[in-house]
Amino acid sequence: MLAVRAEREGTSATALLERLILEGVQQLDHPGIVFRGPAHDRRAALAAGPDVWEVISRLQELEGPEEERIGVLSEETGLHPRLIRLAVDYAVEHVDEIRSRIDRNRELAERSRSAAQRRADLIA
């Protein structure tokens, strides 16, 4: 079964097993965190919510003390503050992973805005 799944994902059984073990340990360390996405682009997420990087990115946009920002985000999203804190706890232990996702998303958003502006300039 493992070999079939690995072949379907285009990876080796060993690589798949390693990924499953690493993600399993992280889930044991952070109950409520799951992993989503294709094999080449896995990302941590709240089991019943958004990706961890999305939570952290929004918290970074807000001002004020951490608990105040958590309260605002909770009101905006309907996420229980406990779940937001879970995302923060995961992010603290995986700073580079989360920072990389946030940076990548911001770069993509900027490219999209630039392309839209170039299109607008072209047809103006």
N, CA, C and O of each residue as an XYZ file, in Angstrom:
496
protein
N       0.822     -1.191      0.000
C       0.000      0.000      0.000
C       0.873      1.265      0.000
O       0.576      2.224     -0.712
N       1.936      1.264      0.789
C       2.839      2.410      0.851
C       3.493      2.645     -0.509
O       3.600      3.783     -0.966
N       3.926      1.569     -1.144
C       4.584      1.687     -2.448
C       3.624      2.236     -3.498
O       4.019      3.040     -4.342
N       2.369      1.806     -3.449
C       1.369      2.295     -4.410
C       1.144      3.784     -4.211
O       1.097      4.551     -5.173
N       1.006      4.184     -2.963
C       0.793      5.606     -2.663
C       2.009      6.432     -3.089
O       1.854      7.504     -3.673
N       3.202      5.945     -2.804
C       4.414      6.654     -3.179
C       4.496      6.815     -4.692
O       4.833      7.888     -5.192
N       4.189      5.751     -5.411
C       4.220      5.829     -6.875
C       3.210      6.852     -7.379
O       3.510      7.619     -8.294
N       2.028      6.869     -6.796
C       0.992      7.828     -7.188
C       1.456      9.271     -6.954
O       1.111     10.172     -7.718
N       2.237      9.477     -5.896
C       2.740     10.819     -5.583
C       4.048     11.131     -6.308
O       4.560     12.247     -6.219
N       4.583     10.153     -7.020
C       5.820     10.378     -7.755
C       7.042     10.458     -6.867
O       7.973     11.212     -7.151
N       7.048      9.691     -5.799
C       8.164      9.698     -4.865
C       8.499      8.265     -4.486
O       7.821      7.330     -4.911
N       9.525      8.097     -3.701
C       9.888      6.759     -3.234
C       9.110      6.435     -1.959
O       8.629      7.326     -1.259
N       9.002      5.137     -1.677
C       8.338      4.707     -0.445
C       9.098      5.243      0.767
O       8.488      5.613      1.770
N      10.415      5.283      0.676
C      11.224      5.791      1.782
C      10.957      7.267      2.030
O      10.804      7.689      3.176
N      10.901      8.056      0.957
C      10.642      9.494      1.109
C       9.241      9.735      1.668
O       9.050     10.604      2.519
N       8.271      8.973      1.193
C       6.905      9.110      1.705
C       6.858      8.745      3.180
O       6.249      9.455      3.980
N       7.492      7.653      3.537
C       7.501      7.225      4.934
C       8.172      8.270      5.820
O       7.689      8.558      6.915
N       9.271      8.834      5.358
C       9.953      9.880      6.123
C       9.047     11.088      6.332
O       8.972     11.628      7.435
N       8.354     11.516      5.266
C       7.444     12.656      5.390
C       6.323     12.348      6.378
O       5.980     13.191      7.207
N       5.756     11.158      6.298
C       4.662     10.789      7.200
C       5.132     10.754      8.652
O       4.402     11.167      9.553
N       6.329     10.271      8.876
C       6.869     10.232     10.241
C       7.092     11.648     10.763
O       6.691     11.968     11.882
N       7.731     12.496      9.957
C       7.989     13.874     10.396
C       6.681     14.613     10.679
O       6.548     15.281     11.704
N       5.722     14.489      9.768
C       4.439     15.163      9.990
C       3.713     14.576     11.191
O       3.080     15.310     11.949
N       3.797     13.269     11.372
C       3.159     12.628     12.519
C       3.725     13.115     13.838
O       2.978     13.369     14.783
N       5.042     13.248     13.909
C       5.680     13.747     15.128
C       5.260     15.193     15.380
O       4.967     15.569     16.515
N       5.231     16.000     14.321
C       4.807     17.388     14.489
C       3.354     17.460     14.960
O       3.008     18.327     15.763
N       2.510     16.565     14.472
C       1.117     16.551     14.912
C       1.007     16.104     16.368
O       0.139     16.584     17.096
N       1.871     15.200     16.794
C       1.885     14.810     18.206
C       2.325     15.987     19.082
O       1.786     16.205     20.167
N       3.305     16.734     18.594
C       3.798     17.894     19.345
C       2.788     19.040     19.362
O       2.765     19.840     20.297
N       1.961     19.115     18.334
C       1.005     20.224     18.183
C      -0.373     19.670     17.807
O      -0.788     19.781     16.654
N      -1.082     19.077     18.769
C      -2.417     18.541     18.463
C      -3.321     19.637     17.900
O      -3.418     20.728     18.463
N      -3.974     19.335     16.794
C      -4.820     20.315     16.128
C      -4.189     20.845     14.858
O      -4.850     21.517     14.066
N      -2.900     20.545     14.656
C      -2.212     20.911     13.421
C      -2.254     19.710     12.484
O      -2.004     18.577     12.893
N      -2.573     19.975     11.229
C      -2.561     18.960     10.178
C      -1.691     19.483      9.036
O      -1.244     20.630      9.059
N      -1.460     18.645      8.054
C      -0.662     19.055      6.904
C      -1.480     18.861      5.644
O      -2.126     17.832      5.448
N      -1.435     19.875      4.795
C      -2.233     19.887      3.569
C      -1.336     20.132      2.370
O      -0.190     20.563      2.498
N      -1.886     19.847      1.212
C      -1.212     20.176     -0.026
C      -0.528     18.981     -0.652
O      -0.398     17.920     -0.041
N      -0.096     19.180     -1.880
C       0.580     18.101     -2.596
C       1.932     17.791     -1.966
O       2.464     18.588     -1.193
N       2.473     16.650     -2.297
C       3.726     16.186     -1.693
C       4.845     17.213     -1.809
O       5.655     17.340     -0.890
N       4.908     17.934     -2.896
C       5.997     18.887     -3.102
C       5.758     20.236     -2.422
O       6.631     21.103     -2.444
N       4.578     20.420     -1.816
C       4.252     21.727     -1.242
C       3.368     21.572     -0.006
O       2.298     22.175      0.073
N       3.809     20.770      0.949
C       3.032     20.544      2.178
C       3.095     21.782      3.056
O       4.096     22.498      3.078
N       2.008     22.020      3.780
C       1.980     23.173      4.671
C       1.154     22.844      5.917
O       0.174     22.101      5.858
N       1.571     23.410      7.027
C       0.885     23.217      8.301
C      -0.377     24.063      8.316
O      -0.394     25.193      7.829
N      -1.438     23.491      8.887
C      -2.724     24.190      8.967
C      -3.445     23.783     10.239
O      -3.161     22.743     10.834
N      -4.375     24.619     10.638
C      -5.276     24.245     11.728
C      -6.245     23.206     11.177
O      -6.732     23.349     10.056
N      -6.526     22.174     11.945
C      -7.384     21.087     11.462
C      -8.722     21.609     10.960
O      -9.242     21.121      9.957
N      -9.269     22.575     11.634
C     -10.571     23.117     11.232
C     -10.434     24.587     10.867
O     -11.263     25.410     11.257
N      -9.387     24.914     10.118
C      -9.185     26.318      9.816
C      -8.143     26.542      8.745
O      -7.821     25.643      7.968
N      -7.622     27.748      8.715
C      -6.668     28.138      7.669
C      -5.268     27.578      7.927
O      -4.996     26.958      8.956
N      -4.404     27.820      6.962
C      -2.996     27.467      7.122
C      -2.386     28.315      8.234
O      -2.812     29.444      8.477
N      -1.388     27.756      8.898
C      -0.719     28.467      9.984
C      -0.120     29.773      9.481
O      -0.227     30.799     10.153
N       0.508     29.752      8.312
C       1.141     30.977      7.806
C       0.112     32.078      7.601
O       0.428     33.254      7.781
N      -1.121     31.719      7.227
C      -2.159     32.729      7.022
C      -2.537     33.391      8.347
O      -2.746     34.603      8.408
N      -2.623     32.586      9.401
C      -2.934     33.130     10.725
C      -1.833     34.090     11.165
O      -2.116     35.194     11.629
N      -0.594     33.674     11.019
C       0.535     34.488     11.458
C       0.640     35.758     10.621
O       0.905     36.835     11.153
N       0.436     35.634      9.333
C       0.503     36.801      8.455
C      -0.511     37.852      8.880
O      -0.192     39.039      8.943
N      -1.729     37.419      9.172
C      -2.760     38.380      9.596
C      -2.427     38.978     10.957
O      -2.642     40.170     11.173
N      -1.906     38.174     11.875
C      -1.517     38.714     13.182
C      -0.438     39.781     13.026
O      -0.432     40.773     13.755
N       0.473     39.578     12.080
C       1.534     40.555     11.842
C       0.973     41.875     11.324
O       1.560     42.929     11.566
N      -0.138     41.835     10.626
C      -0.746     43.047     10.070
C      -1.461     43.865     11.134
O      -1.653     45.069     10.965
N      -1.852     43.230     12.216
C      -2.594     43.907     13.274
C      -1.640     44.601     14.235
O      -0.465     44.246     14.327
N      -2.155     45.583     14.943
C      -1.345     46.321     15.908
C      -1.827     46.026     17.320
O      -2.967     45.619     17.543
N      -0.920     46.244     18.264
C      -1.266     46.071     19.668
C      -0.588     44.856     20.261
O       0.142     44.137     19.579
N      -0.842     44.635     21.554
C      -0.273     43.479     22.237
C      -0.793     42.177     21.609
O      -1.853     42.156     20.985
N      -0.039     41.114     21.785
C      -0.382     39.826     21.169
C      -1.814     39.391     21.494
O      -2.568     39.032     20.589
N      -2.190     39.417     22.752
C      -3.530     38.949     23.128
C      -4.626     39.799     22.490
O      -5.688     39.288     22.134
N      -4.366     41.087     22.348
C      -5.343     41.966     21.694
C      -5.487     41.580     20.219
O      -6.598     41.500     19.696
N      -4.352     41.343     19.558
C      -4.392     40.946     18.150
C      -5.080     39.596     17.977
O      -5.822     39.390     17.017
N      -4.830     38.678     18.908
C      -5.504     37.377     18.861
C      -7.010     37.577     18.990
O      -7.781     36.923     18.287
N      -7.437     38.464     19.871
C      -8.859     38.747     20.032
C      -9.477     39.326     18.775
O     -10.577     38.936     18.385
N      -8.778     40.254     18.139
C      -9.281     40.850     16.896
C      -9.398     39.780     15.813
O     -10.412     39.703     15.120
N      -8.367     38.963     15.669
C      -8.395     37.909     14.651
C      -9.506     36.902     14.937
O     -10.159     36.414     14.015
N      -9.713     36.600     16.192
C     -10.786     35.687     16.571
C     -12.143     36.244     16.156
O     -12.987     35.518     15.631
N     -12.345     37.538     16.396
C     -13.608     38.178     15.992
C     -13.756     38.208     14.481
O     -14.850     37.989     13.962
N     -12.662     38.478     13.764
C     -12.705     38.549     12.298
C     -13.021     37.203     11.654
O     -13.752     37.125     10.667
N     -12.457     36.150     12.230
C     -12.509     34.849     11.566
C     -13.453     33.838     12.203
O     -13.849     32.862     11.566
N     -13.809     34.072     13.448
C     -14.607     33.085     14.165
C     -13.763     31.949     14.735
O     -14.294     31.004     15.318
N     -12.431     32.050     14.561
C     -11.548     31.048     15.154
C     -11.455     31.281     16.655
O     -11.315     32.418     17.104
N     -11.531     30.226     17.413
C     -11.376     30.339     18.862
C      -9.943     30.804     19.156
O      -9.008     30.347     18.498
N      -9.755     31.694     20.121
C      -8.404     32.152     20.454
C      -7.425     31.001     20.732
O      -6.234     31.118     20.444
N      -7.921     29.902     21.286
C      -7.071     28.734     21.551
C      -6.456     28.207     20.260
O      -5.295     27.798     20.250
N      -7.226     28.214     19.168
C      -6.705     27.738     17.888
C      -5.670     28.697     17.316
O      -4.686     28.275     16.709
N      -5.900     29.978     17.515
C      -4.929     30.974     17.045
C      -3.624     30.807     17.817
O      -2.543     30.880     17.233
N      -3.721     30.586     19.117
C      -2.519     30.368     19.929
C      -1.799     29.092     19.502
O      -0.570     29.031     19.531
N      -2.558     28.079     19.108
C      -1.964     26.845     18.602
C      -1.132     27.130     17.348
O      -0.022     26.618     17.201
N      -1.677     27.945     16.452
C      -0.938     28.329     15.246
C       0.325     29.107     15.620
O       1.385     28.892     15.031
N       0.215     30.003     16.591
C       1.376     30.778     17.036
C       2.432     29.843     17.625
O       3.617     29.980     17.323
N       2.011     28.901     18.455
C       2.958     27.961     19.059
C       3.688     27.155     17.990
O       4.899     26.953     18.082
N       2.960     26.696     16.981
C       3.598     25.955     15.890
C       4.594     26.861     15.166
O       5.720     26.450     14.885
N       4.184     28.079     14.867
C       5.034     29.011     14.127
C       6.315     29.333     14.884
O       7.376     29.467     14.274
N       6.230     29.458     16.189
C       7.410     29.757     16.998
C       8.463     28.654     16.829
O       9.661     28.936     16.808
N       8.019     27.417     16.712
C       8.949     26.298     16.571
C       9.367     26.059     15.119
O      10.290     25.286     14.864
N       8.701     26.709     14.171
C       8.990     26.502     12.746
C       9.058     27.850     12.031
O       8.424     28.059     10.996
N       9.835     28.749     12.606
C       9.903     30.135     12.132
C      10.276     30.219     10.656
O       9.608     30.915      9.890
N      11.319     29.529     10.253
C      11.780     29.632      8.866
C      10.715     29.164      7.883
O      10.496     29.801      6.852
N      10.054     28.059      8.196
C       8.992     27.526      7.331
C       7.864     28.545      7.167
O       7.416     28.800      6.049
N       7.410     29.120      8.261
C       6.286     30.058      8.223
C       6.710     31.365      7.556
O       5.976     31.910      6.731
N       7.878     31.862      7.908
C       8.376     33.104      7.305
C       8.511     32.948      5.790
O       8.180     33.868      5.042
N       8.989     31.805      5.340
C       9.154     31.544      3.911
C       7.806     31.574      3.189
O       7.698     32.147      2.105
N       6.787     30.966      3.778
C       5.449     30.975      3.165
C       4.874     32.380      3.108
O       4.292     32.777      2.098
N       5.034     33.124      4.178
C       4.523     34.501      4.207
C       5.240     35.341      3.153
O       4.605     36.084      2.404
N       6.554     35.219      3.101
C       7.326     35.981      2.113
C       6.916     35.603      0.692
O       6.750     36.474     -0.162
N       6.755     34.319      0.445
C       6.359     33.869     -0.892
C       4.991     34.418     -1.274
O       4.787     34.843     -2.411
N       4.064     34.410     -0.340
C       2.728     34.930     -0.622
C       2.775     36.430     -0.909
O       2.102     36.910     -1.821
N       3.562     37.164     -0.141
C       3.678     38.607     -0.359
C       4.322     38.910     -1.711
O       3.914     39.849     -2.394
N       5.321     38.124     -2.097
C       5.954     38.303     -3.408
C       4.957     38.048     -4.535
O       4.893     38.809     -5.501
N       4.181     36.973     -4.405
C       3.172     36.666     -5.424
C       2.114     37.761     -5.507
O       1.686     38.129     -6.601
N       1.694     38.279     -4.361
C       0.698     39.353     -4.348
C       1.258     40.604     -5.016
O       0.553     41.281     -5.765
N       2.524     40.910     -4.744
C       3.146     42.087     -5.352
C       3.275     41.921     -6.864
O       3.024     42.864     -7.616
N       3.663     40.737     -7.309
C       3.744     40.489     -8.754
C       2.385     40.637     -9.410
O       2.274     41.178    -10.510
N       1.355     40.158     -8.739
C      -0.003     40.258     -9.273
C      -0.435     41.718     -9.372
O      -1.021     42.130    -10.373
N      -0.141     42.507     -8.319
C      -0.481     43.934     -8.353
C       0.274     44.656     -9.462
O      -0.290     45.499    -10.160
N       1.544     44.325     -9.621
C       2.355     44.957    -10.676
C       1.823     44.609    -12.058
O       1.737     45.470    -12.934
N       1.470     43.354    -12.249
C       0.933     42.930    -13.547
C      -0.395     43.626    -13.832
O      -0.648     44.032    -14.966
N      -1.237     43.768    -12.823
C      -2.517     44.449    -12.998
C      -2.287     45.911    -13.358
O      -2.987     46.458    -14.210
N      -1.314     46.545    -12.717
C      -1.004     47.941    -13.020
C      -0.471     48.082    -14.444
O      -0.842     49.017    -15.153
N       0.396     47.162    -14.868
C       0.917     47.207    -16.244
C      -0.209     47.031    -17.256
O      -0.216     47.699    -18.290
N      -1.156     46.146    -16.976
C      -2.307     45.957    -17.863
C      -3.142     47.227    -17.935
O      -3.563     47.660    -19.007
N      -3.370     47.816    -16.754
C      -4.161     49.057    -16.713
C      -3.459     50.163    -17.476
O      -4.105     50.917    -18.204
N      -2.152     50.273    -17.324
C      -1.381     51.296    -18.034
C      -1.418     51.054    -19.537
O      -1.476     52.002    -20.320
N      -1.385     49.810    -19.933
C      -1.356     49.449    -21.350
C      -2.668     49.824    -22.043
O      -2.651     50.307    -23.175
N      -3.781     49.611    -21.387
C      -5.061     49.853    -22.047
C      -5.619     51.252    -21.760
O      -6.680     51.619    -22.265
N      -4.902     52.019    -20.953
C      -5.378     53.373    -20.634
C      -5.195     54.322    -21.785
O      -5.544     55.497    -21.677
